[in-house]
Structures are given as C-alpha cells and as structure tokens.
Amino acid sequence: MDGRIFLCYKFRTMVADADEALHKESYKKNIEGDGDANAGDEHAPVFGKVKDDPRITKTGKWLRRTSLDELPQLFNVIRGEMSIVGPRPPIPYEVQEYDLHHRKRLEMKPGITGLWQVSGRNRLSFEEMVKIDQFYIENWTVWLDLKIILMTLPAMFHGDGVR
C-alpha cells in the first residue's frame, strides 16, 4: 500500500537462485502492451508470466495451478501488510515500469485474491488488469469482497491458477 515494500510470503515454486531476467523482460513487454509477449495458445498466461517457464519445478506447477503457493500470504495478512482481497501486490521492478495512472493500484492494501484474479486472471492484458483493480478500488464494499472470496474458491478447486 502506498508503494511500501514488504516481504510477500509464498511457497517456493522455482529452482533456487532462479534468474529474474526472463521474468523482468516479460513484465516489461506486457506493461508496454505487447499482448503476444508470452502467448502460445488460447489458454497460455499472457500478463506477467513466462510461458513454459523453465525455472518452475514440477511441484511448483501444481502449487501454482491450485493457487496454494499463495497460502503463506496469510502471514502477511496477520502482520497487516496485506488483505484477503485487494489488488495483486506488484514486484518492485514491475512498479518501476508503471506509468502514473498505473500507480493508483498502490492506493489500497494488496490482497491474496482480487477482482482481477476472478475476472480472467493472466489471460488479461496489463491495462485490463489495471482497469479492473481501479474499478475495485473505486467501488469497494464488504459485499464485493465477499463475492470475490466466493468466486476465488471454485477457481482454486478447478485449478484455474497459473499454469
């Protein structure tokens, strides 16, 4: 929130000491609007994910698909750094690529799940994700949060997480 950096807990899904260069380049291309940056088929993640990322372990693929890699973020919620629902917490090098209007996403505490995640997730472009997050921030209610939580559960059980 407000651009403060914090340690976001997750289960390790990549090999130790994985090179960030591939991921940084993917983020940069997607923020710049290169919709084909990672596309390979109609179900391939587009925003911020590297298609067939060689750094992800077999167990990591399963953890990501089921979204269980996010479970440790409950510690961030307890510590007050995150909320259950809110915009996805960006990586500092992602924020460096933001235009001014993208920074509105930083006005609210980040969440483990959010409207973006239940509205198409990685199949959306960066600009679509920003618009969805801005809509959430401007229209926040407890009822909207409850709806998002209820929509998150089937996505987890169906394995609609990152592939």
N, C-alpha and C positions, 0 to 999 in steps of 0.2 A: 504494500500500500504506500502511495506517495513516493514510489521509487526506492524505498528502503530495501537493501539486500539482506537476505536471510538464508540460512541453510535449509533447503527443502528436502525432507527425508523421503526416500524411495528405496525399494528393494533393488539391488544391483541386477541389471538385465544385460549388461555389456561386459565384455572381457575387461580385465583390469588394465589401467593405463590406456584406454581407447583414445585414439587421435580425434580431437574435436574438429579438425579442419573440414572434413566431409560434411558434418552437421552444420557448421557455420556457413559454408557455401550454400547449402540447401536453404537455410533460413533467409540468407541474403537474397537469393533468387526469388523465393516466394514472396518476401516483403516487397520486392521490386515489381511483382506482378507476373513473374514467369510461371504461368499455370502448368506448364509442361515440365517443370524442373524435376519432378520425381515420378511423373505419371508413366505407367507401363501398361496398365489395363484399367477397366472401369472401376475396379474395387481397390486400386492402389491408393495408398495415402498420398495426398497432394501437399498439404501445408505442413512444413517443418519436419517431415520425416523422410529419411533416406530409404528408397525402395531397395529391398533385399540387402539391408544394412549388414555388412559382414562382421560388425562389432558386436551384434546381439547374439547371446548364447541361446541354445535350444530351450532351456528353462526360462530364459528371459522372454522369448517369443510367447510362451504360454502365459507368463505373468502379465505381459502387456496386453495380450488378446483378451484376458479376463479382467483387466484393469486392477489386478491385485497388487501390482507394483506400486500403486498409489496408497495402499493401506497405511504405511508408516507416516503418511502426512497427518494422520490423526494426532500425532505428537505435536505437529506444527499448530493444529487447531487448539490443543490444550495449552500450548505456550502463547496463544494469542496472535500468532504470526499469519494464520490462515483461518478461513471459514470453511464450513462444509460446502457451501455454494458460493460461487463468485467467479470472476474471470480467471482463466488459467494463469498461473504465475509464470511470467516470462524469464528467460535466461538473460543475464546482464548483457551479453554480446548481441542478443536479439534487440534489446531496448536501444542499443547504440545505432541500430539501423532504422529506428522509428522516425516517422515524420511527426510533426507537432500534434496532429489530430489523433494519432495512434496512442499518444500518451494518456488520453482520457481513461484508458483501461487501467491505469495505475491509481485512479482516484478511489478505488474500492479494494477492500481486503481480498486477496486472491483466494480461490476456493479449490477444493479437491475435485468437485464436479461443477458444471455450469451449463448455462443455456446453450453455449456453443457446442459442448460435448454431446448434448442430446439432440442437436439440430443438424447433424451431418458430420460432425467431428472433423477428421482430417481430409474429408472429401471436399471441404470448402476451401476457398481461397483465403489468403490472409486478410484481404479487405472485407470479405464476408464475415470472417470471424470477428474483426474489429467492430463491424456494424452490429452484430448480434450482442457482443459484450457491451457496447454503448447503449443498446436498447435495454439490456438487463439493468445496467446502472441507473438509467433514467426512469425505469418503470418498476424498480424493486419493491416487492411486498413479501411478507411471510408466506402468503399463498403461492406466489410464484416460486419461492424456494422449495416449498413442499411438493409442488408439481414437478420441479426439476429433479428432486430426490426420487420421486416415484418413477420418473422416466429413466433415471440412471440405472435402477435395479434391473429391469429387463435387458438393457444394453449389456450389463455385466454378465448376466446369465446366458445370453445368446452369443457371447464372445465378440461383441461389436467393438472391442477395443482396438488398439493399434495392432496391425498385423506385421 
